[in-house]
Amino acid sequence: MLSKKQQRTLSLSILIAAGLYLFFIFNSDTKKILSTMMQLNFVDWLIILSCSFSSYIFRFIRWNKYISSFQHAIPVKRHFAYYLAGLALTTTPAKAGETVRSLYLLPYEVKISQSLASFFTERLLDVTIMVLLASLLFFTFPDVNKNYTYFILSLLFALTILLPLLSTRIPQLFLIFIINKLKNSKVSHLLEHLLTLLKSAHKLLTLKMLSQGLILGLIAWILNGLVFYLILIKIGFPISLGLALSIYAISILAGAASFIPGGIGATEAVMGLLLLSINSEPHIAIAVPILTRLATLWFAVCVGLLANAYLTMNKRK
């Protein structure tokens, strides 16, 4: 069950998002925007939301592999509910609220350091996958703004160094050296927690686990990007799948880089600007980002809340 603080945070993010969406809708060509949004029928929404939910399944398979690698056996149905429950807090910065799963897993003797290591590895691979998908922009849209080019290349360069480095013991040895130098200071205690996390994560950063995690994550994020692509196709704006995936990925990365919870506003703005850069109509550049976020981010929150309700009811029984 979500704490009162978590409920307030979620309520605030919903209010902010609703305010932003309504502002953009009613301060532009309202009639065209609403008409565009209404082009999606029940079957369209069923297909689109099925893509979103399928992406959660592939992410859970990856998460379950990580937890199982620490020799923990958790009933799959219950574990899936725990995983989905974390989605209720996906609007927190860097999705940190999703670490609520750690509390659900404690009765199964899953250490906090192990579940946090799984979460850390998930986020690291997700960023890597999104950068790779964003790189498709160079092939599908050669005239891309230089700012996006620098943004993608800088992330790609950082990950090229970081991933191989984390798969070694070098970061751990460096932290041990710093901890010994600082001894019993507050900083050394924080670094000790980081060291414990890296030790647990090291098991998940082997070549085998990395490749499996990347493949499962890639499928999951392509399914999410497919939501954006299908919405564009359904409203009659032709676009290649590669270009759609790259625009979606850049928008998500930009939202994450903004450090705004859930990237609310930033993700939609970048997505809209990129659509305008490929000659979309202004009403499409407003309607499509909103529809995409409703079908991905806010659908995830709804699924997470339902999973929380399910777990709360079972706990009472």
C-alpha positions, 0 to 999 in steps of 0.5 A: 500500500502506498504511504501518505507521502507517496500518495501526495507525491503521485497526486501532485504529479497527476495535477501538474500533468493534467494542468500542462496538458489542458494548458497546451490543448486550450491555448492552441487550436483546441478543435483540431487537437481534440479532433486528432485525439478522437481519431483513435477508436476502442480497437486502436486503444486496445492494440496500443495499451496491449503494446504497453502492457507487453513491455511490462511483461518483458521488463518483469522477465528481466527483473525476475532473472536478476532476483533469481540470480541471487538464489531467491525463489518467489511465486511468479504471480505474486512477484509480478504483482510486486513488480507492477505495484512499483509502476505506481511510482514511476513518475518519481525522478529516475523512477526511484519510487519503483524501489518500493519493490524492495520492501515487498521482497523483504519477507522472501529474504531478498536483501535491500542491496540485491533488489537495489542492485537489480534496480540500478542495473535495470536503469543502466541498461534502459539508458543504454538501450534508449541511447542506441534507439536514439542513435537511429536518428542519424540514419533516419533523419540526417538533418537533425539539430546538432544539439540532439547529436551532441546529446546522444554522442556524449551519452554514447561515449559515457556508456561506452566507458561506464559499462565495461568499467562496472563489469570489473572490480576497479570501481569497488577497489577505488571505493574501498581506497576512498573509504579507508582514507575517509574512515568513519565520516558520513561520506564514508558511510554513504560510500559503503552503501554504494560499495555494497550495491556495486558488489551485488550489481557486479553479478548482474553485469557479467557478459551473459547477464548483460546481453540477456538484460539488453535483449529483454530491455530492447524488446520492452522499449521497442514495444513502448516506441511502437505505441508512439509509432502506432498513434502517428500512423492511426491519426494519418501522419506517415513516419518510418518505424526507425524515425519514430523509435529514435524520436521516442527515445530522445524524448524519454532521455531528455525527460530523464536529463531534466530531473523533472519527476517522470519527465513530465512536460520536458518529454512531451515538449521535446517529442513535440519539437521533434515532430515539428522538425519533421514537418508535422502540423502543430496540433499533431505535435501537441496531441501525439505526445499527450496521447503517447504519455497517456498510453505509456507513463500514465497507463503504467501508473494506473496498472501500478495502482491496480496492483497495489489495490490487489496486494492490499486486498490480499493482505487484508484477507 
